[in-house]
Amino acid sequence: MSKYEVYRNSKHGHPAIEVEENLETKYWKSIEMTHSPQFKKDREGRITDIPKDKYEKFIVKPTNSEKDYYFVRYIRNDPIYTKKEKWKDIKLNESNIKQINDFLNKKR
C-alpha cells in the first residue's frame, strides 16, 4: 500500500494526492495532479516552457497513459466533502513518493 492515496477532488475535478486528513477540522490537505499544466507563453502567445515554480513533472508516469503527469507545487486545504472516490488508474511508485516527500520536506 502506498504512503499516499490519490482521490478525486470534486472542487477542481483533478486527481489529488492526500497528504493529511483532519476529521476534527473537517479539512484535508492535498497536492493536485494534472497532465495539462498552464504553460508560460511569450509575447506572441507561443508556448515556451512549464513554470518550474508552479509544477513539477513526475519522473515516472503514475498511469499507463502516454501523457506526462505533473503535480502542483502547493498544498491545497479543502473541505473534507470535496474528497471523493479513490482514483483507480493512478498508482504512485517509489520514485513518485520520493518526489512528493522531497517537495513536502522543502515546504516545512
DSSP file (Angstrom, degrees, kcal/mol; ACC not computed):
  #  RESIDUE AA STRUCTURE BP1 BP2  ACC     N-H-->O    O-->H-N    N-H-->O    O-->H-N    TCO  KAPPA ALPHA  PHI   PSI    X-CA   Y-CA   Z-CA
    1    1 A M              0   0    0      0, 0.0     2,-0.1     0, 0.0     4,-0.1   0.000 360.0 360.0 360.0 137.3    0.0    0.0    0.0
    2    2 A S        -     0   0    0      2,-0.1    91,-0.1     1,-0.1    92,-0.0  -0.344 360.0-128.2 -73.8 152.5    1.3    3.4   -0.9
    3    3 A K  S    S+     0   0    0      1,-0.1     2,-0.4    89,-0.1    -1,-0.1   0.840  98.4  45.1 -67.0 -32.9    2.0    6.1    1.6
    4    4 A Y  S    S-     0   0    0     88,-0.1     2,-0.3    13,-0.0    88,-0.2  -0.914  74.7-151.2-115.9 140.1   -0.2    8.5   -0.3
    5    5 A E        -     0   0    0     13,-0.4    13,-2.9    -2,-0.4     2,-0.5  -0.833  12.4-135.7-107.2 148.3   -3.6    7.8   -1.7
    6    6 A V  E     +A   17   0A   0     -2,-0.3    81,-3.0    81,-0.2     2,-0.3  -0.912  28.4 174.6-108.4 125.4   -5.0    9.6   -4.8
    7    7 A Y  E     -AB  16  86A   0      9,-2.9     9,-2.9    -2,-0.5     2,-0.5  -0.811  36.4-103.3-123.1 162.9   -8.6   10.8   -4.7
    8    8 A R  E     -A   15   0A   0     77,-2.2    76,-2.7    -2,-0.3     2,-0.8  -0.779  29.1-146.3 -84.8 129.7  -10.8   12.8   -7.0
    9    9 A N  E >>  - B   0  83A   0      5,-2.0     4,-3.2    -2,-0.5     3,-0.9  -0.875   6.0-161.8 -97.1 109.9  -11.2   16.3   -5.7
   10   10 A S  T 34 S+     0   0    0     72,-2.8    -1,-0.1    -2,-0.8    73,-0.1   0.708  85.0  65.0 -67.8 -19.0  -14.8   17.4   -6.7
   11   11 A K  T 34 S+     0   0    0     71,-0.3    -1,-0.2     1,-0.1    72,-0.1   0.844 124.7  10.7 -71.1 -33.1  -14.0   21.1   -6.2
   12   12 A H  T <4 S-     0   0    0     -3,-0.9    -2,-0.2     2,-0.2    -1,-0.1   0.524  91.2-129.2-124.7 -12.1  -11.5   21.0   -9.2
   13   13 A G     <  +     0   0    0     -4,-3.2    -3,-0.1     1,-0.3     3,-0.1   0.308  69.1 117.5  81.2 -11.0  -12.0   17.7  -10.9
   14   14 A H  S    S-     0   0    0     -5,-0.2    -5,-2.0     1,-0.1    -1,-0.3  -0.483  75.9 -95.7 -85.9 157.9   -8.3   16.8  -10.9
   15   15 A P  E     -A    8   0A   0      0, 0.0    18,-2.8     0, 0.0     2,-0.4  -0.457  43.0-158.7 -64.5 147.5   -6.7   13.9   -9.1
   16   16 A A  E     -AC   7  32A   0     -9,-2.9    -9,-2.9    16,-0.2     2,-0.7  -0.998  14.0-136.7-136.2 132.2   -5.4   14.9   -5.7
   17   17 A I  E     -AC   6  31A   0     14,-3.1    14,-2.0    -2,-0.4     2,-0.4  -0.775  27.5-129.4 -88.0 118.0   -2.7   13.2   -3.6
   18   18 A E  E     + C   0  30A   0    -13,-2.9   -13,-0.4    -2,-0.7    12,-0.3  -0.537  34.2 168.9 -72.1 125.5   -3.9   13.1    0.0
   19   19 A V  E     -     0   0A   0     10,-3.0     2,-0.3     1,-0.4    11,-0.2   0.772  67.1  -7.0-100.6 -41.1   -1.2   14.5    2.4
   20   20 A E  E     - C   0  29A   0      9,-1.7     9,-3.2     2,-0.0     2,-0.4  -0.987  53.7-157.3-158.3 145.0   -3.2   14.8    5.6
   21   21 A E  E     - C   0  28A   0     -2,-0.3     2,-0.6     7,-0.2     7,-0.2  -0.997   5.5-169.0-127.5 132.0   -6.8   14.5    6.7
   22   22 A N  E  >> - C   0  27A   0      5,-2.7     5,-1.5    -2,-0.4     4,-1.3  -0.908   5.6-175.6-123.2 103.4   -8.1   16.1    9.9
   23   23 A L  T  45S+     0   0    0     -2,-0.6    -1,-0.1     1,-0.2     5,-0.1   0.757  82.8  60.5 -70.3 -23.7  -11.5   14.9   10.9
   24   24 A E  T  45S+     0   0    0      1,-0.2    -1,-0.2     3,-0.1    -2,-0.0   0.925 115.8  31.1 -68.5 -44.4  -11.7   17.5   13.8
   25   25 A T  T  45S-     0   0    0      2,-0.2    -2,-0.2    -3,-0.1    -1,-0.2   0.600 104.7-129.5 -88.7 -11.5  -11.4   20.5   11.5
   26   26 A K  T  <5 +     0   0    0     -4,-1.3    54,-2.4     1,-0.3     2,-0.3   0.850  68.5 116.1  64.1  37.3  -13.2   18.7    8.6
   27   27 A Y  E   < -CD  22  79A   0     -5,-1.5    -5,-2.7    52,-0.3     2,-0.4  -0.927  48.5-156.5-129.3 156.5  -10.4   19.6    6.1
   28   28 A W  E     -CD  21  78A   0     50,-2.6    50,-2.0    -2,-0.3     2,-0.4  -0.997  12.2-138.5-133.4 142.5   -8.0   17.6    4.1
   29   29 A K  E     +CD  20  77A   0     -9,-3.2   -10,-3.0    -2,-0.4    -9,-1.7  -0.819  33.1 163.9 -99.7 136.2   -4.6   18.7    2.7
   30   30 A S  E     -CD  18  76A   0     46,-1.8    46,-3.3    -2,-0.4     2,-0.5  -0.964  37.0-129.5-148.8 162.8   -3.7   17.5   -0.8
   31   31 A I  E     -C   17   0A   0    -14,-2.0   -14,-3.1    -2,-0.3     2,-0.2  -0.980  33.0-130.9-116.1 122.1   -1.4   18.1   -3.8
   32   32 A E  E     -C   16   0A   0     -2,-0.5    40,-2.7    42,-0.4     2,-0.3  -0.459  17.7-154.5 -75.9 142.4   -3.2   18.4   -7.1
   33   33 A M  E     +E   71   0B   0    -18,-2.8     2,-0.3    38,-0.2    38,-0.2  -0.842  16.6 171.3-112.1 152.9   -2.1   16.4  -10.1
   34   34 A T  E     -E   70   0B   0     36,-2.4    36,-3.1    -2,-0.3   -20,-0.0  -0.990  34.9-157.2-154.6 156.2   -2.5   17.3  -13.8
   35   35 A H  S    S+     0   0    0     -2,-0.3    33,-0.2    34,-0.2    -1,-0.1   0.312  94.1  56.2-110.5   2.5   -1.5   16.3  -17.2
   36   36 A S  S    S-     0   0    0     34,-0.1    -1,-0.2    31,-0.1    33,-0.1  -0.626  73.3-177.3-134.4  76.3   -2.2   19.7  -18.7
   37   37 A P        -     0   0    0      0, 0.0     2,-0.8     0, 0.0    18,-0.0  -0.254  38.5 -99.9 -69.9 161.7   -0.2   22.4  -16.8
   38   38 A Q        -     0   0    0     13,-0.1     2,-0.1     1,-0.0    17,-0.1  -0.755  46.6-147.0 -83.1 114.1   -0.6   26.1  -17.7
   39   39 A F        -     0   0    0     -2,-0.8    11,-0.2    11,-0.1     2,-0.2  -0.398  13.9-108.1 -82.4 156.0    2.4   26.8  -19.8
   40   40 A K  E     -G   49   0C   0      9,-3.8     8,-2.9    -2,-0.1     9,-0.8  -0.589  37.2-157.5 -75.7 146.2    4.4   30.1  -20.0
   41   41 A K  E     -G   47   0C   0      6,-0.3     6,-0.2    -2,-0.2     2,-0.1  -0.944   8.8-131.0-127.0 149.3    3.8   32.0  -23.2
   42   42 A D    >   -     0   0    0      4,-2.3     3,-1.9    -2,-0.3     6,-0.0  -0.200  46.7 -82.1 -85.3-174.3    6.0   34.6  -25.0
   43   43 A R  T 3  S+     0   0    0      1,-0.3    -1,-0.1     2,-0.1    -2,-0.0   0.793 131.2  52.7 -62.9 -28.6    4.6   37.9  -26.3
   44   44 A E  T 3  S-     0   0    0      2,-0.1    -1,-0.3     1,-0.0    -3,-0.0   0.456 121.1-107.0 -86.1  -0.4    3.3   36.3  -29.5
   45   45 A G  S <  S+     0   0    0     -3,-1.9     2,-0.3     1,-0.3    -2,-0.1   0.549  70.3 145.3  89.2   7.7    1.4   33.7  -27.4
   46   46 A R        -     0   0    0      1,-0.1    -4,-2.3     2,-0.0    -1,-0.3  -0.601  56.5-109.6 -80.9 140.7    3.7   30.8  -28.2
   47   47 A I  E     +G   41   0C   0     -2,-0.3    -6,-0.3    -6,-0.2     3,-0.1  -0.509  42.5 168.7 -68.7 129.5    4.2   28.2  -25.5
   48   48 A T  E     -     0   0C   0     -8,-2.9     2,-0.3     1,-0.4    -7,-0.2   0.780  52.2 -29.9-111.4 -42.5    7.8   28.4  -24.2
   49   49 A D  E     -G   40   0C   0     -9,-0.8    -9,-3.8     2,-0.0    -1,-0.4  -0.987  57.8 -92.2-168.4 167.2    8.1   26.4  -21.0
   50   50 A I        -     0   0    0     -2,-0.3     2,-0.5   -11,-0.2   -11,-0.1  -0.826  50.2-110.2 -90.7 130.2    6.4   24.9  -18.0
   51   51 A P    >>  -     0   0    0      0, 0.0     4,-2.1     0, 0.0     3,-1.4  -0.479  26.2-159.6 -64.1 112.4    6.7   27.2  -14.9
   52   52 A K  T 34 S+     0   0    0     -2,-0.5    -2,-0.0     1,-0.3     5,-0.0   0.734  88.6  60.1 -67.4 -23.1    9.1   25.3  -12.6
   53   53 A D  T 34 S+     0   0    0      1,-0.1    -1,-0.3    -3,-0.0     3,-0.1   0.650 115.0  33.9 -79.1 -13.5    7.9   27.3   -9.6
   54   54 A K  T <4 S+     0   0    0     -3,-1.4    19,-3.0     1,-0.2     2,-0.3   0.719 120.9  34.0-109.5 -29.7    4.3   26.0  -10.1
   55   55 A Y  E  <  -F   72   0B   0     -4,-2.1     2,-0.4    17,-0.3    -1,-0.2  -0.940  53.2-162.3-132.3 149.2    4.6   22.5  -11.4
   56   56 A E  E     -F   71   0B   0     15,-2.1    15,-2.4    -2,-0.3     2,-0.3  -0.995  23.1-132.2-130.4 128.8    7.0   19.5  -11.1
   57   57 A K  E     -F   70   0B   0     -2,-0.4     2,-0.3    13,-0.2    13,-0.3  -0.590  23.1-117.6 -80.1 134.6    6.9   16.7  -13.6
   58   58 A F        -     0   0    0     11,-2.7    11,-0.3    -2,-0.3     3,-0.1  -0.544  14.7-146.3 -67.6 132.7    6.8   13.2  -12.3
   59   59 A I  S    S+     0   0    0     -2,-0.3     2,-0.5     1,-0.2    -1,-0.2   0.919  91.3  37.6 -66.2 -43.9   10.0   11.3  -13.3
   60   60 A V  S    S-     0   0    0     33,-0.1    -1,-0.2    -3,-0.1    33,-0.2  -0.941  98.4-115.5-110.0 128.7    8.0    8.1  -13.7
   61   61 A K        -     0   0    0     -2,-0.5     7,-0.1     1,-0.1    35,-0.1  -0.411  15.3-149.6 -63.8 130.4    4.5    8.3  -15.1
   62   62 A P  S    S+     0   0    0      0, 0.0    29,-2.7     0, 0.0     2,-0.3   0.455  78.0  45.5 -81.5   0.8    1.9    7.3  -12.4
   63   63 A T  S    S-     0   0    0     27,-0.2    27,-0.1     4,-0.2     6,-0.1  -0.805  87.0-112.5-131.5 174.3   -0.5    6.0  -15.1
   64   64 A N  S    S+     0   0    0     25,-0.3    26,-0.1    -2,-0.3    -3,-0.0   0.368  80.3 117.5 -86.1   4.2   -0.4    3.9  -18.3
   65   65 A S  S    S-     0   0    0      1,-0.1    -2,-0.2     2,-0.1    -4,-0.1  -0.270  72.6-129.8 -71.3 156.4   -1.2    6.9  -20.3
   66   66 A E  S    S+     0   0    0      2,-0.1    -1,-0.1    -5,-0.0     2,-0.1   0.672  82.0  97.4 -76.2 -18.5    1.1    8.4  -22.9
   67   67 A K  S    S-     0   0    0      1,-0.1     2,-0.2   -31,-0.0    -4,-0.2  -0.385  78.5-118.1 -75.5 148.5    0.7   11.8  -21.3
   68   68 A D        -     0   0    0    -33,-0.2     2,-0.4    -2,-0.1    -1,-0.1  -0.560  27.5-142.4 -78.2 149.8    3.2   13.3  -18.8
   69   69 A Y        -     0   0    0    -11,-0.3   -11,-2.7    -2,-0.2     2,-0.3  -0.915  17.1-174.6-117.7 145.2    1.9   14.0  -15.3
   70   70 A Y  E     -EF  34  57B   0    -36,-3.1   -36,-2.4    -2,-0.4     2,-0.4  -0.890  15.7-140.6-129.1 157.2    2.8   16.9  -13.1
   71   71 A F  E     -EF  33  56B   0    -15,-2.4   -15,-2.1    -2,-0.3     2,-0.3  -0.972  26.9-115.1-120.0 146.7    2.0   17.9   -9.5
   72   72 A V  E     - F   0  55B   0    -40,-2.7     2,-1.5    -2,-0.4   -17,-0.3  -0.568  24.2-126.0 -79.3 136.5    1.2   21.4   -8.5
   73   73 A R  S    S+     0   0    0    -19,-3.0     2,-0.3    -2,-0.3   -18,-0.1  -0.237  81.5  70.0 -86.3  49.2    3.8   22.8   -6.1
   74   74 A Y  S    S-     0   0    0     -2,-1.5     2,-0.6   -42,-0.1   -42,-0.4  -0.974  78.7-115.6-152.5 162.3    1.5   23.9   -3.3
   75   75 A I        -     0   0    0     -2,-0.3   -44,-0.2   -44,-0.1     2,-0.2  -0.886  25.8-145.0-105.6 123.2   -0.7   22.2   -0.8
   76   76 A R  E     -D   30   0A   0    -46,-3.3   -46,-1.8    -2,-0.6     2,-0.4  -0.559   4.4-158.0 -82.3 148.7   -4.5   22.6   -1.0
   77   77 A N  E     +D   29   0A   0    -48,-0.2   -48,-0.2    -2,-0.2    -2,-0.0  -0.838  28.4 166.1-127.7  91.3   -6.6   22.8    2.1
   78   78 A D  E     -D   28   0A   0    -50,-2.0   -50,-2.6    -2,-0.4     5,-0.1  -0.708  43.3 -90.3-109.9 156.6  -10.1   21.8    1.1
   79   79 A P  E >   -D   27   0A   0      0, 0.0     3,-1.9     0, 0.0     4,-0.3  -0.331  40.4-116.9 -59.9 147.3  -13.3   20.8    3.0
   80   80 A I  G >  S+     0   0    0    -54,-2.4     3,-1.5     1,-0.3   -53,-0.1   0.758 109.6  69.3 -61.3 -26.9  -13.5   17.1    3.5
   81   81 A Y  G 3  S+     0   0    0    -55,-0.3    -1,-0.3     1,-0.3   -71,-0.1   0.685  89.2  64.5 -68.8 -15.3  -16.7   16.8    1.5
   82   82 A T  G <  S+     0   0    0     -3,-1.9   -72,-2.8   -73,-0.1     2,-0.7   0.645  79.9  94.5 -79.2 -14.1  -14.7   17.6   -1.7
   83   83 A K  E <   +B    9   0A   0     -3,-1.5   -74,-0.2    -4,-0.3     3,-0.1  -0.701  57.7 168.1 -81.3 113.8  -12.7   14.3   -1.2
   84   84 A K  E     -     0   0A   0    -76,-2.7     3,-0.1    -2,-0.7    -1,-0.1   0.039  38.9 -25.1-106.8-147.0  -14.5   11.8   -3.4
   85   85 A E  E    S-     0   0A   0    -78,-0.1   -77,-2.2     1,-0.1    -1,-0.3  -0.164  72.3 -91.7 -69.1 158.5  -13.6    8.2   -4.6
   86   86 A K  E     -B    7   0A   0    -79,-0.2     2,-0.8     1,-0.1   -79,-0.3  -0.405  37.9-116.3 -67.0 145.1  -10.1    6.9   -5.0
   87   87 A W    >   -     0   0    0    -81,-3.0     3,-0.7     1,-0.2   -81,-0.2  -0.769  30.6-166.8 -84.9 111.6   -8.6    7.3   -8.4
   88   88 A K  T 3  S+     0   0    0     -2,-0.8    -1,-0.2     1,-0.2    -2,-0.0   0.806  76.6  51.6 -77.5 -31.9   -8.1    3.7   -9.5
   89   89 A D  T 3  S+     0   0    0      2,-0.0     2,-0.6   -26,-0.0   -25,-0.3   0.398  91.5  85.3 -91.7   5.7   -5.8    4.1  -12.5
   90   90 A I    <   +     0   0    0     -3,-0.7     2,-0.5   -84,-0.1   -84,-0.2  -0.931  54.1 178.6-108.1 118.8   -3.2    6.2  -10.8
   91   91 A K        -     0   0    0    -29,-2.7     2,-0.5    -2,-0.6   -86,-0.1  -0.974  18.4-146.4-121.2 118.8   -0.5    4.2   -8.9
   92   92 A L        -     0   0    0     -2,-0.5     2,-0.1   -88,-0.2   -88,-0.1  -0.713  18.3-163.3 -84.9 128.5    2.3    6.1   -7.2
   93   93 A N     >  -     0   0    0     -2,-0.5     4,-2.4   -33,-0.2     5,-0.2  -0.408  39.7 -84.8-101.4-176.3    5.6    4.2   -7.2
   94   94 A E  H  > S+     0   0    0      1,-0.2     4,-2.3     2,-0.2     5,-0.2   0.863 127.8  52.7 -58.7 -38.9    8.7    4.7   -5.1
   95   95 A S  H  > S+     0   0    0      2,-0.2     4,-2.1     1,-0.2    -1,-0.2   0.925 110.6  47.1 -63.6 -44.9   10.0    7.4   -7.4
   96   96 A N  H  > S+     0   0    0      1,-0.2     4,-2.2     2,-0.2    -2,-0.2   0.915 112.1  50.2 -62.0 -43.6    6.8    9.4   -7.2
   97   97 A I  H  X S+     0   0    0     -4,-2.4     4,-2.7     1,-0.2    -1,-0.2   0.884 108.9  52.2 -64.1 -39.3    6.6    9.1   -3.4
   98   98 A K  H  X S+     0   0    0     -4,-2.3     4,-2.7    -5,-0.2    -1,-0.2   0.914 109.1  50.2 -63.3 -42.5   10.3   10.3   -3.1
   99   99 A Q  H  X S+     0   0    0     -4,-2.1     4,-2.2     2,-0.2    -2,-0.2   0.919 112.4  46.8 -61.0 -43.6    9.4   13.4   -5.3
  100  100 A I  H  X S+     0   0    0     -4,-2.2     4,-2.7     2,-0.2    -2,-0.2   0.924 112.5  49.6 -65.5 -44.6    6.4   14.2   -3.1
  101  101 A N  H  X S+     0   0    0     -4,-2.7     4,-2.6     2,-0.2    -2,-0.2   0.906 110.2  50.7 -60.4 -42.7    8.4   13.7    0.1
  102  102 A D  H  X S+     0   0    0     -4,-2.7     4,-1.7     2,-0.2    -1,-0.2   0.915 111.8  47.9 -61.0 -43.1   11.2   15.9   -1.2
  103  103 A F  H  X S+     0   0    0     -4,-2.2     4,-1.6     1,-0.2    -2,-0.2   0.933 113.0  47.6 -62.5 -46.5    8.6   18.6   -2.0
  104  104 A L  H  X S+     0   0    0     -4,-2.7     4,-1.2     1,-0.2    -2,-0.2   0.876 109.7  53.1 -64.9 -37.7    6.9   18.3    1.4
  105  105 A N  H  < S+     0   0    0     -4,-2.6    -1,-0.2     1,-0.2    -2,-0.2   0.857 108.6  50.1 -66.0 -34.4   10.3   18.5    3.2
  106  106 A K  H  < S+     0   0    0     -4,-1.7    -1,-0.2     1,-0.2    -2,-0.2   0.839 107.4  55.0 -70.0 -33.2   11.2   21.7    1.4
  107  107 A K  H  <        0   0    0     -4,-1.6    -1,-0.2     1,-0.2    -2,-0.2   0.768 360.0 360.0 -71.1 -25.4    7.8   23.2    2.3
  108  108 A R     <        0   0    0     -4,-1.2    -1,-0.2    -3,-0.1    -2,-0.2   0.470 360.0 360.0 -83.8 360.0    8.4   22.6    6.0
